[in-house]
Amino acid sequence: MCRMHLFAATLVVVSAAGCGGEDSLEDATCPPNGTTLTYASFGRPFLDAHCQSCHASGARERNGAPSGYTFDSPADVQRLRSRIFVRAAGDNVSMPPGPDDPPAADRARLAEWLACGAP
């Protein structure tokens, strides 16, 4: 492949990767009036339903989840907020693995909650 075609192909791939939403927490924005979602009303129930079977410090089988990635407390979530976003929020769907994925609406709410600082 000539250099010009290689450059054009690379440009297309890089451009496509940036389309279609919030890939990272830095790309996300909190709504202008903030969020009504809190750790108690949304964060903890979401994490309990979709994450804690592998990411709780006391999980019996972590299924490969690294030991440093535990979501036991609001402080843990704050520390890992960017990582949670890129794996599970909005259009990012690599976690949780398996057939019981959270619905898109819940992933959108996760993105909002994390973008607003995970209050």
C-alpha positions, 0 to 999 in steps of 0.5 A, a space after each residue: 500500500 502506498 504511503 498516501 493510501 496508508 495515511 488515508 486509511 489510518 485517518 478514516 479509522 481514527 476518525 471513526 473511533 472518535 464518533 458516536 458518543 462519550 468514549 471517556 469520562 473527559 468526553 462526558 458532561 453533567 447536565 446543566 442543572 446537575 443530576 438527581 442521581 446519587 450513590 444511594 438512589 442509583 450508584 449502589 443499586 446499579 453496582 450491586 446488580 451489575 458489578 459486585 458479583 465480581 468487583 466486591 472485595 468479598 466476592 467468592 469468584 472474581 472471574 478475573 477482575 483485578 483485586 484493585 478494582 473493588 467497588 465497595 464504597 463511594 470512595 472506591 467508586 470515586 477512585 475508579 470513576 474514569 475506569 468504570 465509565 470507559 468499561 460500562 457507561 453510555 455506549 461503552 459495553 465491555 462490562 459486565 460480560 455476559 447475557 445480563 447486561 444493563 439496559 441502555 437506559 441504565 448505562 446512560 444514567 450511569 454515564 450521567 451519574 459518573 459525569 456529575 461526580 458520582 454524588 
